[in-house]
Amino acid sequence: MNYLKILPDLVSLLLLQYATLNVQYLSVRQQSLLGQFSQLHLKVEEKFIYKQKFPCSSVQQSLSSRNRSSSNNTRNFWPAYIALNRRLTVQCSAVAEYARFWAPFVSLYFLANIVKICYELYLIIFYHRYMSRQQLLLFTVYPLYHLLTMGIFIVSCARVEVGNGQILKKCKEFYASFKNSKICVVHLLKVRRKM
């Protein structure tokens, strides 16, 4: 058997597996960011929504006396949120770069393998009488393996997209909890100026 004939298929398959590993790495990074956003969201809800009982106008009046701990907590949460947003920005740029880099290869790989799979299915359907059992087995297993690897890659990419949606949802929940925590905009601006 001439091994040079299967070398392009083997190289393209290895590159697709490497691309799949890259996508899974991005998914793990997203899950890490999602966990950090969830922890920060729970801390904000615990400190402000459940414990704070006075309206926003009284925050300005009691800022110097009763609400020093709340002021310090706001200063701790807001920089943490900004740092997480910076990490999220880096993550989004990494996803965009990976997508830009892998898009031509993946497009060509999928096109070539779909054509190969269709041709091999054509051979199996119309010329199965003229094939040996080994050839028939090879022409049956080979397309299934390529369909499986393409499916795994598609599922990995879909997992990254779902992670993007989950992170967006957590950011919106964090914003809503921070907005509903009855902290005045003036107070947030004071915290921002002191940083």
N, C-alpha and C positions, 0 to 999 in steps of 0.2 A: 504494500500500500504506500502510496506517495504521501508523505507527511507534509510536504510543502503546500498541498492543496487545502489542508485543514488549518494551516497556520493563520491565515487572515481571520477565520472564524474564531479560533482560539484567542487571538489578540483582542478582537472586538468584544468577545465575551468577558475576558479579564478586565478590559476597560469599563464595561458596563457594571461589573461587580465592584470595581473601584468607585465608580460614580454612585452606586447604591450605598457604599460605605460612607461616602461624603454626605449624602442626603441623610443617612441615619445619624451621623455626627451632628448635623444641623438640628435634627429633631431632638437629640439629647440636650443640646445647648438651649433649645426653646423650652424644654420641660424644666430645666434648671431655672431659667428666667421666670417661668410661670409659677414655680414654687416660691421664688423670692417675692414676686408680686402678691401671691396669696398670703404669705406671712405678713407682709407690710399692710395689706388690706385688713387682715384680722387685728393687727395691732392698732390701726387707726380706729376701727370700729370699737374695739375694747376701750380705748382711752377716751374717745370723744363722744361717740353716739350713745353708749350705754351709761356713761358716768356724768356727762355734762347736762345740766338741767336748766340753765338760765339762758335767756334769749341773747341774740347777737348784740343788741344795743347795750346790754349790761356787761358784755365782755370788755368793752372799751372803758367802762367806769371802774370795773373791778380788776383791771389788768395789773395794777400795781400792788394790790393787796391779796386778793383771794386766788388769783389764777396764775401765779408764777410757775407752778408745775405744768400747767397746761401750755403755757407759753414755751417752756423748755421742751416739752414733748413735740410741739409743732415744729420747733427748730430742728429736732432730731428726725422727724418724719419727712419733712420736705426735702432736705438734702439727700436722704436715702432714696426718695422717689426720683429725684433728678439724676442721681447716680444710676439707678435702674433704667431710667429712660436713655441715658447715654449708652449703657450696655445693650439696650434694645436697638438703638440706632446702629451700633456696630454689628449686631446680629442681622439686622435687615440689610445692611450693605454687604455682609458676607453672603446672604441668600441671593442677593441680586448679582453678585460677582460669580457665584457658582452657577447660577442660571445662565448668565451670559457666556461663561466658559464652556459649559457642557451642552448647550442647546444645539449647536451644529452637529456634534458627534452623535448625540442621542437621536436627533432627527434622521440622520443617515443610517444609524444602526436599526432603528425601527423600520424604516423604509426597506432596507435591504433584507431584513429578516422576514418581513411580511411577504415580500416577493418570493423569498426562498420557501417559506412555509406553504404558500399557495402552490408553488411549482411542485413541491414534494407531495402535497395532498392530491394534486392532479395525477402524479405518477402512481400514487397508491390506488386511487380510484379506477384509473383507466388501464394501467399496466401491471396490476398486481399478479396477473397470470404468468407474466414473464420474469418475475423476480424470485430469487431464492428466499428462504425464510430469514436468513441473516440480513439480506438487503431490505426486506419488508420490515423487519424489526428496527433496523437502523433508520429507515425513512419514517417510521412511526414515533420512535423515541426522540429523535433529533428535533422535530418541530415542537413536540411537547416540552422539551427542555427549554427551548428558546421562548416559548409562550410563558413558561413558568418564570424565567428570569425577567422577562419584560413585565410580567404581572407584579413581581416583587418590587421592581423599580417604580412602577406606577403607584403601588400602595405606599412605598416610602415617600414619594413626592406628595401624595395626598396627605400623609401624616404631617408633613411640614406645613401644608396649607391649613390643616385643622389646628395645628399649634399656633399659627398666626392668628386665626380667629379666636382662640382661647385667650391669647395674650391681649388682643384688642378688647375682649369682653372684660378681662380683669382690670385693664386700664380704665375702662368706662365705669366699672364698679368702684374702683378706687376714687375716681373723680366724684362720683355720686356720693360716696360716703364722706369724702372731705367737704363737699358742698353742703351736705345735710348735717354736718357736725356743728353748725352754728358758730363757726369761727368767722369773724368779720374779715372782709377783704382788706380793711385797713390794718388789721392785725397781721395778716399774711404779708402785706407790704412792709410792715415794720420788721418782720422776721427776715424778709428778703434784703432789706437795707443793712441789717446788722451782720449778715453773712458776708 
